[in-house]
């Protein structure tokens, strides 16, 4: 999901020292294969490493994982850290990959074009259930450099007024979003399977039918299509692009872009101002067209149900659920992200999270209780903080092994991730009518 963003008091001294020793950004592409290095570090040290451009991810208590090759490990050692090998980034591919469809990569993951075609096919095959929307454009498309439309699909058994861009439509809504961080591959695939389960299952599956008879399900399977294009361009060695493709700030390789999960307009501004950092928040709140599209959609389908103060709870009568999918960590993260303080709906969130966890077994808690770092300008803080929607982050997948990290083996989607999370998605859809009364 993110690099560490805890104590900012140590940045002034430590960050300058790191930048001086590195001679610039630490995320320049190394020639050697990246791995996860386990690095003992305090929260302040982890934050300083992230600010200096290292790709810092969650680890165990007292340590973080840093992504990179031998060159990155050498820079860490030069700074006095003790990196040790933790896990591979790239997992073993199937024995035969030449039989895969042209619109797949890395053992079967689907390209942006495949996802676009899938939404069109679902809407065409199920006109009574599915409506496809273009909600905005990617950064590259806004610049005339190719790119993509940002696409969403709404699924319900259509009656008058259903699946329109309306905050007053009769049915409650569940919003699922995938791949806002491009390299978190399993998240788009889970969105694909959720769409198919509902659309194809309506005629034969009683649960799918019940959901679509009573609820609008909105899905954005690929929230960061330009970034996913970059990832997929690596083929069987996907590029580790996390951010969007905004290359206007002088960075190179996979350091370009803005972290779209730090760019939302709610509580923006507490993460990295370093353009080449993995958690670069952008020049201003909501500066990126992908974020503008997501926020416009959320405001179009959910009414404003919460006050403006941090301690104003969403009322027990508030409707709507939202899950934003990330990897990795086996966590269900509840608000707030921007502060260590709990949200005014904390007790209700923990009850709802426990119901999700009954299906996937993930740990329920705030950022501090799960991944261990604060986050500002995130999509789930926005949909909860601005609109009162019961919003959480799922961190899908373990930290290591075949099904661990950002790039798990494709077979893990069907063997592990989908079976674990299908029930949680069903729970979220069923809870949309009264999430704070669960």
Secondary structure, DSSP 4 states (H G I P E B T S, - for coil): --------TTIIIIIHHHHHHHTS-S-SPPSSPPEEEEEE--HHHHHHHHHTT-EEEE-STTEEEEEE-HHHHHHHHHTT---EEEEESSPPPPS--TTS-TTEETTTEEPHHHHHHHHHHHHHHTTTTEEEEEEEE-HHHHTTSS--EEEEEEES---TTTTSS-SS-SSEEEEEE--SSTT-THHHHHHHHHHHHHHHHTTT-HHHHHHHHHEEEEEES-S-HHHHHHHHTTTTS-----S----TTS--GGG-S--GGG--STT--SSB--TTSTTB--SSTT-SHHHHHHHHHHHHHS---S-SSTT-PPPTT---EEEEEE-SSSEEEES-SSSSSPPTTHHHHHHHHHHHHHHH-PEEE-TTTTT-----S-HHHHHHHHH--EEEEEE-SBSSSTTBSSS--THHIIIIIHHHHHHHHHHHHHHTT-GGG-
